[in-house]
């Protein structure tokens, strides 16, 4: 049911709960899933910017007519996320970490949980998102972004060298663009990159170029979402299903949907004590489909693998390329 301290690791998706007790302890063979995780996030605040729209539906650097990233980076009064790469240049507008609490099937039955006796911890790091379009009023900001990377790792809780997930390190726990102490030191199992063409129609906010959207208002709950392409990792073939179709373009498909509702980490609107210096926190679902496997008792997780990368990477088209 769990890891052993060896070069290879295995994760078993096995029913922990079910309305039919006969399924408890049996293997999950594939289909729709919902992954629940707890998230901490750093983000850019455009607090001093007057009401209006800024940037361009074209993400690339340049003037408002040719691209929005540089335009938004040049806005006065913005506050960049703490501990961005080199802490300068506004190289990204959002990053954070998460811990997976449980994974459910379509009926809400748990097939994996961190407390379910499997002796595993699954963690996530996301980074690299850059804003290119902003709608700002006196109350809130709505951003359209590109280049979101999401990396997922698994660790044995009983193997040697286990480092428990620790969000109390805050921004000080980040050791590189895609690395964070207690998050990225396990086996890399999945890499994804944000996908355009799923969130907004042309003429709405950042339009069809939007890959990640976020609404933020100081002191109140926010929201957002993204669609992700699987690009690598030792479990790429399990999750690379192209099962989600864009409502704006039926020719576009992708693998995972992320949606979230945030709450302030500190100050007005915060629930409970603050955790380190994070801007917001949330409990978010990721949904998609798992490919049925010939031997449904286990999904193999190989220790080395192509890291979760997103931004400008393209989908791995052949399943034989997955680690």
Secondary structure, 3 states (H helix, E strand, C coil): CCCCCCCCEEECCECCCCCCHHHCCCECCCEEEEEEEEEEEEECECCCCCCEEEECCCCCCCCCCCCCHHHHHCCCCCECCCCCHHHCCCCCCEEEEEEEEEEEECCCCEEEECCCCCCEEEEEEEEEEEEEEEEECCCCEEEEEECCEEEEEEEECCCCCCCCCCHHHHHHHEEECCEECCCCCCEEEEEEEECCCCCCCCCCCCHHHCCEEEEECCCCCEEEEEEEEEEECCCHHHHCCCCEECCCCCCCEECEEEEEEEEECCCCCCCCCCCCCCCEEEEEEEEEEECCCCCCCCEEECCCCCCCCCCCCCCCCCHHHCC
